Amino acid sequence: MLDLIISGLFLANAILYGLGFVAFYLRRDVFAKVVVPIQADRINSAYEAVIESGRFMGGFNFALSA
């Protein structure tokens, strides 16, 4: 019974990190728009750094989900 609970937790953890990969890496433009909601602020070059940080966090989540 305990093995089943632990396996379920590991599966839920892998799903959670997999969703983080999708949110941060595959949909990094949407992630950046959530972090920087004002469109006038997106013209700044720092906005591109926010997009690339989403790529980094997505890769990190992918590594943890495996």
PDB file with one MODEL, atoms N, CA, C and O in Angstrom:
MODEL        1
ATOM      1  N   MET A   1       0.821  -1.197   0.000  1.00  0.00           N
ATOM      2  CA  MET A   1       0.000   0.000   0.000  1.00  0.00           C
ATOM      3  C   MET A   1       0.865   1.260   0.000  1.00  0.00           C
ATOM      4  O   MET A   1       0.596   2.220  -0.722  1.00  0.00           O
ATOM      5  N   LEU A   2       1.903   1.233   0.823  1.00  0.00           N
ATOM      6  CA  LEU A   2       2.797   2.389   0.879  1.00  0.00           C
ATOM      7  C   LEU A   2       3.528   2.581  -0.445  1.00  0.00           C
ATOM      8  O   LEU A   2       3.782   3.710  -0.865  1.00  0.00           O
ATOM      9  N   ASP A   3       3.865   1.467  -1.101  1.00  0.00           N
ATOM     10  CA  ASP A   3       4.529   1.564  -2.401  1.00  0.00           C
ATOM     11  C   ASP A   3       3.633   2.235  -3.436  1.00  0.00           C
ATOM     12  O   ASP A   3       4.106   2.999  -4.278  1.00  0.00           O
ATOM     13  N   LEU A   4       2.357   1.948  -3.368  1.00  0.00           N
ATOM     14  CA  LEU A   4       1.404   2.553  -4.293  1.00  0.00           C
ATOM     15  C   LEU A   4       1.287   4.062  -4.049  1.00  0.00           C
ATOM     16  O   LEU A   4       1.195   4.838  -5.000  1.00  0.00           O
ATOM     17  N   ILE A   5       1.288   4.466  -2.813  1.00  0.00           N
ATOM     18  CA  ILE A   5       1.208   5.893  -2.473  1.00  0.00           C
ATOM     19  C   ILE A   5       2.468   6.619  -2.938  1.00  0.00           C
ATOM     20  O   ILE A   5       2.386   7.708  -3.505  1.00  0.00           O
ATOM     21  N   ILE A   6       3.622   6.020  -2.700  1.00  0.00           N
ATOM     22  CA  ILE A   6       4.880   6.643  -3.110  1.00  0.00           C
ATOM     23  C   ILE A   6       4.962   6.738  -4.631  1.00  0.00           C
ATOM     24  O   ILE A   6       5.409   7.753  -5.166  1.00  0.00           O
ATOM     25  N   SER A   7       4.536   5.691  -5.327  1.00  0.00           N
ATOM     26  CA  SER A   7       4.529   5.719  -6.792  1.00  0.00           C
ATOM     27  C   SER A   7       3.583   6.797  -7.312  1.00  0.00           C
ATOM     28  O   SER A   7       3.889   7.478  -8.291  1.00  0.00           O
ATOM     29  N   GLY A   8       2.453   6.945  -6.667  1.00  0.00           N
ATOM     30  CA  GLY A   8       1.514   8.001  -7.048  1.00  0.00           C
ATOM     31  C   GLY A   8       2.098   9.387  -6.843  1.00  0.00           C
ATOM     32  O   GLY A   8       1.895  10.278  -7.667  1.00  0.00           O
ATOM     33  N   LEU A   9       2.819   9.572  -5.752  1.00  0.00           N
ATOM     34  CA  LEU A   9       3.465  10.864  -5.505  1.00  0.00           C
ATOM     35  C   LEU A   9       4.552  11.155  -6.540  1.00  0.00           C
ATOM     36  O   LEU A   9       4.687  12.285  -7.011  1.00  0.00           O
ATOM     37  N   PHE A  10       5.321  10.131  -6.887  1.00  0.00           N
ATOM     38  CA  PHE A  10       6.349  10.324  -7.921  1.00  0.00           C
ATOM     39  C   PHE A  10       5.718  10.660  -9.268  1.00  0.00           C
ATOM     40  O   PHE A  10       6.231  11.505 -10.002  1.00  0.00           O
ATOM     41  N   LEU A  11       4.624  10.012  -9.591  1.00  0.00           N
ATOM     42  CA  LEU A  11       3.924  10.301 -10.837  1.00  0.00           C
ATOM     43  C   LEU A  11       3.371  11.724 -10.839  1.00  0.00           C
ATOM     44  O   LEU A  11       3.495  12.442 -11.831  1.00  0.00           O
ATOM     45  N   ALA A  12       2.758  12.129  -9.724  1.00  0.00           N
ATOM     46  CA  ALA A  12       2.237  13.499  -9.623  1.00  0.00           C
ATOM     47  C   ALA A  12       3.362  14.519  -9.722  1.00  0.00           C
ATOM     48  O   ALA A  12       3.189  15.574 -10.330  1.00  0.00           O
ATOM     49  N   ASN A  13       4.508  14.215  -9.131  1.00  0.00           N
ATOM     50  CA  ASN A  13       5.653  15.103  -9.198  1.00  0.00           C
ATOM     51  C   ASN A  13       6.163  15.234 -10.636  1.00  0.00           C
ATOM     52  O   ASN A  13       6.477  16.337 -11.084  1.00  0.00           O
ATOM     53  N   ALA A  14       6.247  14.116 -11.357  1.00  0.00           N
ATOM     54  CA  ALA A  14       6.701  14.150 -12.750  1.00  0.00           C
ATOM     55  C   ALA A  14       5.725  14.938 -13.616  1.00  0.00           C
ATOM     56  O   ALA A  14       6.141  15.684 -14.503  1.00  0.00           O
ATOM     57  N   ILE A  15       4.439  14.776 -13.362  1.00  0.00           N
ATOM     58  CA  ILE A  15       3.433  15.539 -14.122  1.00  0.00           C
ATOM     59  C   ILE A  15       3.564  17.028 -13.830  1.00  0.00           C
ATOM     60  O   ILE A  15       3.483  17.851 -14.742  1.00  0.00           O
ATOM     61  N   LEU A  16       3.763  17.371 -12.576  1.00  0.00           N
ATOM     62  CA  LEU A  16       3.902  18.776 -12.199  1.00  0.00           C
ATOM     63  C   LEU A  16       5.104  19.422 -12.881  1.00  0.00           C
ATOM     64  O   LEU A  16       4.991  20.517 -13.433  1.00  0.00           O
ATOM     65  N   TYR A  17       6.254  18.751 -12.844  1.00  0.00           N
ATOM     66  CA  TYR A  17       7.436  19.303 -13.501  1.00  0.00           C
ATOM     67  C   TYR A  17       7.285  19.302 -15.021  1.00  0.00           C
ATOM     68  O   TYR A  17       7.816  20.180 -15.701  1.00  0.00           O
ATOM     69  N   GLY A  18       6.566  18.325 -15.549  1.00  0.00           N
ATOM     70  CA  GLY A  18       6.295  18.327 -16.984  1.00  0.00           C
ATOM     71  C   GLY A  18       5.444  19.515 -17.394  1.00  0.00           C
ATOM     72  O   GLY A  18       5.677  20.119 -18.441  1.00  0.00           O
ATOM     73  N   LEU A  19       4.464  19.850 -16.576  1.00  0.00           N
ATOM     74  CA  LEU A  19       3.653  21.040 -16.849  1.00  0.00           C
ATOM     75  C   LEU A  19       4.470  22.322 -16.719  1.00  0.00           C
ATOM     76  O   LEU A  19       4.239  23.290 -17.443  1.00  0.00           O
ATOM     77  N   GLY A  20       5.426  22.321 -15.791  1.00  0.00           N
ATOM     78  CA  GLY A  20       6.335  23.461 -15.696  1.00  0.00           C
ATOM     79  C   GLY A  20       7.177  23.618 -16.940  1.00  0.00           C
ATOM     80  O   GLY A  20       7.447  24.738 -17.374  1.00  0.00           O
ATOM     81  N   PHE A  21       7.598  22.495 -17.524  1.00  0.00           N
ATOM     82  CA  PHE A  21       8.348  22.543 -18.776  1.00  0.00           C
ATOM     83  C   PHE A  21       7.507  23.148 -19.891  1.00  0.00           C
ATOM     84  O   PHE A  21       7.990  23.977 -20.663  1.00  0.00           O
ATOM     85  N   VAL A  22       6.260  22.734 -19.969  1.00  0.00           N
ATOM     86  CA  VAL A  22       5.375  23.279 -21.000  1.00  0.00           C
ATOM     87  C   VAL A  22       5.155  24.775 -20.786  1.00  0.00           C
ATOM     88  O   VAL A  22       5.208  25.556 -21.736  1.00  0.00           O
ATOM     89  N   ALA A  23       4.911  25.170 -19.546  1.00  0.00           N
ATOM     90  CA  ALA A  23       4.605  26.577 -19.261  1.00  0.00           C
ATOM     91  C   ALA A  23       5.808  27.480 -19.469  1.00  0.00           C
ATOM     92  O   ALA A  23       5.669  28.578 -20.008  1.00  0.00           O
ATOM     93  N   PHE A  24       6.988  27.035 -19.049  1.00  0.00           N
ATOM     94  CA  PHE A  24       8.155  27.915 -19.105  1.00  0.00           C
ATOM     95  C   PHE A  24       8.938  27.804 -20.401  1.00  0.00           C
ATOM     96  O   PHE A  24       9.452  28.811 -20.886  1.00  0.00           O
ATOM     97  N   TYR A  25       9.046  26.619 -20.975  1.00  0.00           N
ATOM     98  CA  TYR A  25       9.888  26.444 -22.159  1.00  0.00           C
ATOM     99  C   TYR A  25       9.087  26.559 -23.454  1.00  0.00           C
ATOM    100  O   TYR A  25       9.424  27.355 -24.331  1.00  0.00           O
ATOM    101  N   LEU A  26       8.048  25.777 -23.567  1.00  0.00           N
ATOM    102  CA  LEU A  26       7.301  25.758 -24.817  1.00  0.00           C
ATOM    103  C   LEU A  26       6.426  27.000 -24.986  1.00  0.00           C
ATOM    104  O   LEU A  26       6.215  27.460 -26.108  1.00  0.00           O
ATOM    105  N   ARG A  27       5.921  27.542 -23.885  1.00  0.00           N
ATOM    106  CA  ARG A  27       5.057  28.725 -23.948  1.00  0.00           C
ATOM    107  C   ARG A  27       5.725  29.909 -23.248  1.00  0.00           C
ATOM    108  O   ARG A  27       5.083  30.628 -22.482  1.00  0.00           O
ATOM    109  N   ARG A  28       7.016  30.106 -23.515  1.00  0.00           N
ATOM    110  CA  ARG A  28       7.765  31.140 -22.796  1.00  0.00           C
ATOM    111  C   ARG A  28       7.295  32.547 -23.125  1.00  0.00           C
ATOM    112  O   ARG A  28       7.458  33.450 -22.304  1.00  0.00           O
ATOM    113  N   ASP A  29       6.712  32.761 -24.307  1.00  0.00           N
ATOM    114  CA  ASP A  29       6.180  34.093 -24.630  1.00  0.00           C
ATOM    115  C   ASP A  29       4.992  34.432 -23.734  1.00  0.00           C
ATOM    116  O   ASP A  29       4.860  35.566 -23.275  1.00  0.00           O
ATOM    117  N   VAL A  30       4.137  33.457 -23.490  1.00  0.00           N
ATOM    118  CA  VAL A  30       2.994  33.682 -22.603  1.00  0.00           C
ATOM    119  C   VAL A  30       3.478  33.909 -21.176  1.00  0.00           C
ATOM    120  O   VAL A  30       2.966  34.779 -20.471  1.00  0.00           O
ATOM    121  N   PHE A  31       4.472  33.119 -20.753  1.00  0.00           N
ATOM    122  CA  PHE A  31       5.064  33.296 -19.423  1.00  0.00           C
ATOM    123  C   PHE A  31       5.617  34.715 -19.261  1.00  0.00           C
ATOM    124  O   PHE A  31       5.409  35.352 -18.228  1.00  0.00           O
ATOM    125  N   ALA A  32       6.319  35.202 -20.282  1.00  0.00           N
ATOM    126  CA  ALA A  32       6.896  36.543 -20.195  1.00  0.00           C
ATOM    127  C   ALA A  32       5.806  37.613 -20.154  1.00  0.00           C
ATOM    128  O   ALA A  32       5.965  38.629 -19.478  1.00  0.00           O
ATOM    129  N   LYS A  33       4.713  37.398 -20.862  1.00  0.00           N
ATOM    130  CA  LYS A  33       3.617  38.364 -20.830  1.00  0.00           C
ATOM    131  C   LYS A  33       2.945  38.399 -19.463  1.00  0.00           C
ATOM    132  O   LYS A  33       2.447  39.444 -19.045  1.00  0.00           O
ATOM    133  N   VAL A  34       2.926  37.274 -18.767  1.00  0.00           N
ATOM    134  CA  VAL A  34       2.358  37.258 -17.416  1.00  0.00           C
ATOM    135  C   VAL A  34       3.280  37.988 -16.450  1.00  0.00           C
ATOM    136  O   VAL A  34       2.812  38.705 -15.565  1.00  0.00           O
ATOM    137  N   VAL A  35       4.594  37.808 -16.615  1.00  0.00           N
ATOM    138  CA  VAL A  35       5.555  38.458 -15.723  1.00  0.00           C
ATOM    139  C   VAL A  35       5.615  39.956 -15.983  1.00  0.00           C
ATOM    140  O   VAL A  35       5.737  40.744 -15.045  1.00  0.00           O
ATOM    141  N   VAL A  36       5.530  40.363 -17.272  1.00  0.00           N
ATOM    142  CA  VAL A  36       5.569  41.785 -17.641  1.00  0.00           C
ATOM    143  C   VAL A  36       4.226  42.116 -18.301  1.00  0.00           C
ATOM    144  O   VAL A  36       4.111  42.054 -19.525  1.00  0.00           O
ATOM    145  N   PRO A  37       3.212  42.467 -17.505  1.00  0.00           N
ATOM    146  CA  PRO A  37       1.872  42.642 -18.075  1.00  0.00           C
ATOM    147  C   PRO A  37       1.674  43.923 -18.889  1.00  0.00           C
ATOM    148  O   PRO A  37       0.811  43.961 -19.766  1.00  0.00           O
ATOM    149  N   ILE A  38       2.444  44.956 -18.621  1.00  0.00           N
ATOM    150  CA  ILE A  38       2.258  46.226 -19.325  1.00  0.00           C
ATOM    151  C   ILE A  38       3.009  46.175 -20.653  1.00  0.00           C
ATOM    152  O   ILE A  38       4.223  45.974 -20.686  1.00  0.00           O
ATOM    153  N   GLN A  39       2.268  46.361 -21.750  1.00  0.00           N
ATOM    154  CA  GLN A  39       2.851  46.193 -23.077  1.00  0.00           C
ATOM    155  C   GLN A  39       3.950  47.209 -23.367  1.00  0.00           C
ATOM    156  O   GLN A  39       4.886  46.906 -24.108  1.00  0.00           O
ATOM    157  N   ALA A  40       3.855  48.392 -22.805  1.00  0.00           N
ATOM    158  CA  ALA A  40       4.889  49.407 -23.035  1.00  0.00           C
ATOM    159  C   ALA A  40       6.227  48.988 -22.434  1.00  0.00           C
ATOM    160  O   ALA A  40       7.280  49.395 -22.926  1.00  0.00           O
ATOM    161  N   ASP A  41       6.197  48.187 -21.386  1.00  0.00           N
ATOM    162  CA  ASP A  41       7.437  47.728 -20.759  1.00  0.00           C
ATOM    163  C   ASP A  41       8.099  46.596 -21.533  1.00  0.00           C
ATOM    164  O   ASP A  41       9.253  46.267 -21.258  1.00  0.00           O
ATOM    165  N   ARG A  42       7.415  46.001 -22.476  1.00  0.00           N
ATOM    166  CA  ARG A  42       7.970  44.885 -23.244  1.00  0.00           C
ATOM    167  C   ARG A  42       8.915  45.326 -24.335  1.00  0.00           C
ATOM    168  O   ARG A  42       9.572  44.485 -24.948  1.00  0.00           O
ATOM    169  N   ILE A  43       9.007  46.596 -24.594  1.00  0.00           N
ATOM    170  CA  ILE A  43       9.906  47.110 -25.620  1.00  0.00           C
ATOM    171  C   ILE A  43      11.355  47.053 -25.137  1.00  0.00           C
ATOM    172  O   ILE A  43      12.276  47.001 -25.952  1.00  0.00           O
ATOM    173  N   ASN A  44      11.557  47.061 -23.855  1.00  0.00           N
ATOM    174  CA  ASN A  44      12.878  47.046 -23.240  1.00  0.00           C
ATOM    175  C   ASN A  44      13.613  45.755 -23.574  1.00  0.00           C
ATOM    176  O   ASN A  44      12.989  44.709 -23.757  1.00  0.00           O
ATOM    177  N   SER A  45      14.936  45.827 -23.653  1.00  0.00           N
ATOM    178  CA  SER A  45      15.728  44.627 -23.946  1.00  0.00           C
ATOM    179  C   SER A  45      15.718  43.634 -22.780  1.00  0.00           C
ATOM    180  O   SER A  45      16.039  42.461 -22.968  1.00  0.00           O
ATOM    181  N   ALA A  46      15.360  44.083 -21.604  1.00  0.00           N
ATOM    182  CA  ALA A  46      15.265  43.179 -20.463  1.00  0.00           C
ATOM    183  C   ALA A  46      14.118  42.188 -20.644  1.00  0.00           C
ATOM    184  O   ALA A  46      14.127  41.110 -20.050  1.00  0.00           O
ATOM    185  N   TYR A  47      13.134  42.551 -21.460  1.00  0.00           N
ATOM    186  CA  TYR A  47      12.022  41.644 -21.733  1.00  0.00           C
ATOM    187  C   TYR A  47      12.518  40.380 -22.440  1.00  0.00           C
ATOM    188  O   TYR A  47      12.029  39.282 -22.172  1.00  0.00           O
ATOM    189  N   GLU A  48      13.483  40.538 -23.337  1.00  0.00           N
ATOM    190  CA  GLU A  48      14.069  39.365 -23.996  1.00  0.00           C
ATOM    191  C   GLU A  48      14.784  38.473 -22.987  1.00  0.00           C
ATOM    192  O   GLU A  48      14.790  37.250 -23.130  1.00  0.00           O
ATOM    193  N   ALA A  49      15.381  39.080 -21.975  1.00  0.00           N
ATOM    194  CA  ALA A  49      16.034  38.291 -20.921  1.00  0.00           C
ATOM    195  C   ALA A  49      14.998  37.520 -20.113  1.00  0.00           C
ATOM    196  O   ALA A  49      15.268  36.404 -19.670  1.00  0.00           O
ATOM    197  N   VAL A  50      13.820  38.097 -19.918  1.00  0.00           N
ATOM    198  CA  VAL A  50      12.748  37.398 -19.213  1.00  0.00           C
ATOM    199  C   VAL A  50      12.297  36.185 -20.028  1.00  0.00           C
ATOM    200  O   VAL A  50      12.053  35.115 -19.470  1.00  0.00           O
ATOM    201  N   ILE A  51      12.187  36.351 -21.341  1.00  0.00           N
ATOM    202  CA  ILE A  51      11.805  35.234 -22.208  1.00  0.00           C
ATOM    203  C   ILE A  51      12.842  34.119 -22.126  1.00  0.00           C
ATOM    204  O   ILE A  51      12.489  32.945 -22.015  1.00  0.00           O
ATOM    205  N   GLU A  52      14.116  34.484 -22.179  1.00  0.00           N
ATOM    206  CA  GLU A  52      15.176  33.473 -22.112  1.00  0.00           C
ATOM    207  C   GLU A  52      15.266  32.831 -20.735  1.00  0.00           C
ATOM    208  O   GLU A  52      15.659  31.670 -20.625  1.00  0.00           O
ATOM    209  N   SER A  53      14.911  33.560 -19.685  1.00  0.00           N
ATOM    210  CA  SER A  53      14.907  32.935 -18.359  1.00  0.00           C
ATOM    211  C   SER A  53      13.806  31.883 -18.277  1.00  0.00           C
ATOM    212  O   SER A  53      13.948  30.892 -17.562  1.00  0.00           O
ATOM    213  N   GLY A  54      12.713  32.092 -19.004  1.00  0.00           N
ATOM    214  CA  GLY A  54      11.675  31.070 -19.086  1.00  0.00           C
ATOM    215  C   GLY A  54      12.190  29.813 -19.749  1.00  0.00           C
ATOM    216  O   GLY A  54      11.832  28.704 -19.354  1.00  0.00           O
ATOM    217  N   ARG A  55      13.028  29.981 -20.756  1.00  0.00           N
ATOM    218  CA  ARG A  55      13.643  28.822 -21.410  1.00  0.00           C
ATOM    219  C   ARG A  55      14.528  28.064 -20.423  1.00  0.00           C
ATOM    220  O   ARG A  55      14.521  26.833 -20.396  1.00  0.00           O
ATOM    221  N   PHE A  56      15.282  28.793 -19.620  1.00  0.00           N
ATOM    222  CA  PHE A  56      16.150  28.159 -18.619  1.00  0.00           C
ATOM    223  C   PHE A  56      15.323  27.401 -17.584  1.00  0.00           C
ATOM    224  O   PHE A  56      15.630  26.254 -17.259  1.00  0.00           O
ATOM    225  N   MET A  57      14.277  28.038 -17.069  1.00  0.00           N
ATOM    226  CA  MET A  57      13.444  27.389 -16.049  1.00  0.00           C
ATOM    227  C   MET A  57      12.710  26.174 -16.620  1.00  0.00           C
ATOM    228  O   MET A  57      12.512  25.178 -15.924  1.00  0.00           O
ATOM    229  N   GLY A  58      12.311  26.262 -17.887  1.00  0.00           N
ATOM    230  CA  GLY A  58      11.677  25.112 -18.523  1.00  0.00           C
ATOM    231  C   GLY A  58      12.619  23.943 -18.656  1.00  0.00           C
ATOM    232  O   GLY A  58      12.232  22.798 -18.423  1.00  0.00           O
ATOM    233  N   GLY A  59      13.865  24.222 -19.032  1.00  0.00           N
ATOM    234  CA  GLY A  59      14.852  23.157 -19.120  1.00  0.00           C
ATOM    235  C   GLY A  59      15.144  22.547 -17.770  1.00  0.00           C
ATOM    236  O   GLY A  59      15.346  21.338 -17.658  1.00  0.00           O
ATOM    237  N   PHE A  60      15.166  23.367 -16.756  1.00  0.00           N
ATOM    238  CA  PHE A  60      15.399  22.867 -15.393  1.00  0.00           C
ATOM    239  C   PHE A  60      14.247  21.976 -14.953  1.00  0.00           C
ATOM    240  O   PHE A  60      14.470  20.929 -14.345  1.00  0.00           O
ATOM    241  N   ASN A  61      13.019  22.380 -15.255  1.00  0.00           N
ATOM    242  CA  ASN A  61      11.854  21.560 -14.910  1.00  0.00           C
ATOM    243  C   ASN A  61      11.858  20.244 -15.672  1.00  0.00           C
ATOM    244  O   ASN A  61      11.466  19.209 -15.133  1.00  0.00           O
ATOM    245  N   PHE A  62      12.306  20.283 -16.938  1.00  0.00           N
ATOM    246  CA  PHE A  62      12.373  19.052 -17.724  1.00  0.00           C
ATOM    247  C   PHE A  62      13.382  18.084 -17.133  1.00  0.00           C
ATOM    248  O   PHE A  62      13.147  16.877 -17.093  1.00  0.00           O
ATOM    249  N   ALA A  63      14.508  18.621 -16.673  1.00  0.00           N
ATOM    250  CA  ALA A  63      15.529  17.757 -16.065  1.00  0.00           C
ATOM    251  C   ALA A  63      15.019  17.134 -14.765  1.00  0.00           C
ATOM    252  O   ALA A  63      15.329  15.980 -14.469  1.00  0.00           O
ATOM    253  N   LEU A  64      14.256  17.873 -14.007  1.00  0.00           N
ATOM    254  CA  LEU A  64      13.736  17.341 -12.749  1.00  0.00           C
ATOM    255  C   LEU A  64      12.587  16.351 -12.963  1.00  0.00           C
ATOM    256  O   LEU A  64      12.341  15.497 -12.112  1.00  0.00           O
ATOM    257  N   SER A  65      11.892  16.461 -14.083  1.00  0.00           N
ATOM    258  CA  SER A  65      10.769  15.562 -14.309  1.00  0.00           C
ATOM    259  C   SER A  65      11.205  14.186 -14.778  1.00  0.00           C
ATOM    260  O   SER A  65      10.431  13.231 -14.702  1.00  0.00           O
ATOM    261  N   ALA A  66      12.421  14.074 -15.257  1.00  0.00           N
ATOM    262  CA  ALA A  66      12.887  12.766 -15.788  1.00  0.00           C
ATOM    263  C   ALA A  66      13.368  11.855 -14.684  1.00  0.00           C
ATOM    264  O   ALA A  66      13.789  10.730 -14.951  1.00  0.00           O
TER     265      ALA A  66
ENDMDL
END
